[in-house]
Amino acid sequence: MPEEWENMIHVLLRDIRAKQDELSIKLQAVVARVGRIESQYDELRMTVTYALGRSTDIQFKQAKQGARIDELFAQLEKFLTARNRGHEIPPHLLVGSTGKRSVAAAR
């Protein structure tokens, strides 16, 4: 009888070891998948962060450029109004931001 118990224990231990091996292989596959998912998540996070950052940066630049365009249109309006009235054009309207004379000053 003790031999039968011992054989049963060996059979159960073999079954347990086989199951452990099977689960170990599955766990390795899951760990590999999680690693790939984490990598994809990191790439996606960086892409979204970059896109959102670029979006904010672009909005800021567009706002700045829009303000500059508005300023230039206001100066152009002053220039054209003064020209149409036959007044002398103020020098600050003839010189651009680079310090060079504008096309209007050359005429």
Buried (B, 14 or more C-beta within 10 A) or exposed (E): EEEEEEEEEEEEEEEEEEEEEEEEEEEEEEEEEEEEEEEEEEEEEEEEEEEEEEEEEEEEEEEEEEEEEEEEEEBEEBBEEBBEEEEEBEEEBBEBEEEEEBEBBEE
